Amino acid sequence: MRRRGRGIACMWYPIGFTVSANPSAATVKVNEDGTATLLTGTVETGQGSLTVLGQIAAEALGIATEDVHVVSADTDATPMDTGAIASRTTYVTGNAVKLAGERARAILFEAAAPMLGVKPEQLEARDRKIQVRGFPQRSVAIGEAARHALVGKGEPPIGTASFNPPTVAMDPETGQGKPFATYVYATQIAEVEVDDETGEVEVLRIVAAHDCGTPINPMLVEGQVEGGIAMGIGFALQEEILFDDDGRQINPNLTNYIMPTSLDMPEIEVDIVPSHDPTGPFGAKGVGEPTSVPTAAAIANAIYDAVGVRLTALPMTAERVLAAIKAKRAAQPQQLR
Amino acid sequence: MSALRITVNGREHVLSAPPETTLLALLREHLGLTGAKLGCDVGDCGACTVLVDGQAVNACLMLAAQADGRSVLTIEGLATPDGLHPLQEAFERHAALQCGFCGPGAILSAKALLDANPAPTGAEIRDALAGNLCRCTGYTKMITAVHAAAQALRGAGAEMPPLGLTASPSIPLPGGEKGGGLS
């Protein structure tokens, strides 16, 4: 008989590591045609970090994302970056990009202020223009301001900055400290059906609520959450590296190391929780690794809800679930049905 | 050496290759078409998927000689000078790929589906993509993109046959069971 159950799991996760220095650096230069070039050492692996970093630079300069040309991951030309690891890129590299963009913007303000007859503090960068705050009709195009900074003032609008998350070392006596600059939080709920004659588990639906700060790009956040859930489902139900007595892996290919296919994926509902972290770039934190943290626990709890057995080893294969169901029945023969 | 006459992306090639050459090796190493990816090389991952006479096959499992006289479509042949194929557009718009390694194969599997079934259900799309492993996306946005592309192609009208006419295509299978006119 197929029995249905629901399980819930929550997690928190630190953004960026702090066991050692964790810096990122970036350079933003504004060109005379109103575009900008962003130099960053970070690596795009498909998660969309270069899109997000381009958006952050664009927001700092008041231009469009497509105006930003991103040059990345070339240590001949770009600043060093600690890496696309530890769910740190949006927060750590993003903060460096935002600071670099703001430094370039400050040079544009210095150049534009005498052109507009105001002080630099009265200016803002919006809609591809440097304009007087409250008087948007008094403006110069950003490219014009860049040109004036370069050939008029002799100060090219280039900003370089680095960011290293501020932390407080742990006090060895009290155990108190601040090991990470910020944290993200998430709750996932899994709905499963368990066949109590075969032990097979089918995940029907997962609802995932994630606080990642202000999402710079909600579609890419969804992509990270959905991908993390797929990994979590594999972790929960399928994926296991098996070794023989000599330590050789006996399932070294995808025929017998089983990972989720499109047929294993449930309906997924992603809920990006409204949030703002004042220490993050425009309120953002991060989203990568945390997405796969609560999935297996939610599925394990759903299995318990469905058939009353508590699995404590992963993956929760049909064999393991059925063994647990049989053990429970053996222990409580009077409750056999 | 086997003498081969293969049409790849609309262009006929006459060439010779050692008999053990797979279709994937022919495409990647002899013709320089590296869109089809070498993943597992044993037919598990689907990264090498191409269309042979309209049918999705794992190019790593097919010998080049088996493609003799047939027409092969790789990801390089999908876009036209006028623009991307609606499937490519939809995959881009919906961020259906992340690292992209599985993309050429997944898109061609989807094309084989939509050519045969212009209005697939979600279950039919999942089934069509089941042979294309993806470690990044969780497939969710791919499925959405295939739905969107199907809609776009149906909206385009003229070039798509009405629903049902292509349900049982008279395409010869690579194995040759239906190998009518082309063998």
Interface residues (C-beta under 8 A of the other chain):
Chain A: T45 G46 Q47 G48 M219 L220 E222 G223 E226 G227 G228 I229 A230 M231 N253 L254 T255 M259 P260 T261 S262 L263 M265 I268
Chain B: C40 V42 D44 C45 H94 A95 L97 Q98 C99 G100 I125 R126 D127 L129 A130 G131 N132 L133 C134 R135 C136 T137 G138 Y139 T140 K141 M142 I143
